[in-house]
């Protein structure tokens, strides 16, 4: 198979980028999208040109490193999979394929198709810790968690933090990402003690990083390689409202730790 | 006490206020449509209804001021959030394909603007009587203001009918996405109700627009006469 690729090339964060057209020849239909790009890069290296920079790691859809907006869709045309799991047989022979980086103010381009996604890490860090006691391992079945609850929490926890939701969102909002993280912990007893503080801190961090707000268009859900549902965004909104109600009843200054025993 | 006002400064907080103010306006639009359907019961019913509303000036002005402040709040927040959202993606994609965003959801700013212009037109037209002074308030046989005659007169004019139908288009598009979206923003989500919540927007939009368009067209086509 042969393809014409229009790839975004940008030398550094501050330089102006542009599309450069490359031809990919003799591509096997069973090659993954990233393997196809590897082939293109081999050709560039042979010609002593700078290869196209793109991110990848596990190439089995679980690490969240790969990105790429392919023909206007983050992670390409297939639903529920990341770019590394996309195969070239999915495209008609001779197709023109446009490849762009994630585009968001919060994701500045480092080089070519590589963007800085540390904003998501900072949102995670803002979420803080969960209370887990140290010492010996807890006995099995001490903490009973309903099956449905555990499954729902796992659905949310399957987020791999790739940032496709931000890339797909018209407003470059990270709501689905934050929703997955907040819901996952708020649904489990281990995450309950800090839930009020966590949802506020993570949403504040999201605003601070320059992500947009949610327009409920659900494009994020459509491109999520883990098919995380937008129902978690409703959960996030609910958690936030709950935090507002709960917090308005708390003293702003924590009382001294010994006040209770006095 | 942590100040609750701080809670509404965030993007989600602002959206919650937008959702609540929007839902308030939706409730009004539904009652407005239902009240106006009395056109089909004749001039006696409609003029009596209008007189009843005017007989309660406190209620009338509370509603007017309340609606105006809700609309103002809704618009200010919409502008703030939209500007913020534009800033969030400084470089646009060269190729963009939507996978499931509805047409209505992608045109909220446009439908909102159509709606705003229409509301201004509507207020100037029927409330203030600026646009068509020839239909100044007359009294009907019972001494009530002849709202019925005014409406029948207005909707015989093709220009005004076109303006109102355009307004209804904007209203329908806006509500189609707005109602369902606001429920999501308020965190209302239960697997059992998802279909109901999904259907809420299109249903409310359809019913309100059908009711309003029925009034306009019934008069324009001569089914309801003066």
Interface residues (C-beta under 8 A of the other chain):
Chain A: X6 X8 X19 X69 X71 X72 X73 X79 X98 X100 X103 X104 X105 X106 X168 X170 X171 X172 X173 X200 X203 X204 X206 X207 X210 X211 X212 X213 X214 X215 X216 X217 X218 X219 X221 X222 X223 X230 X231 X233 X234 X235 X236 X237 X238 X239 X240 X241 X243 X244 X247 X248 X250 X251 X252
Chain B: X1 X2 X4 X7 X8 X10 X11 X12 X13 X14 X15 X16 X81 X84 X85 X87 X88 X89 X90 X91 X92 X93 X94 X95 X96 X97 X98 X99 X100 X101 X102 X105 X106 X108 X177 X180 X181 X184 X185 X186 X187 X188 X189 X191 X194
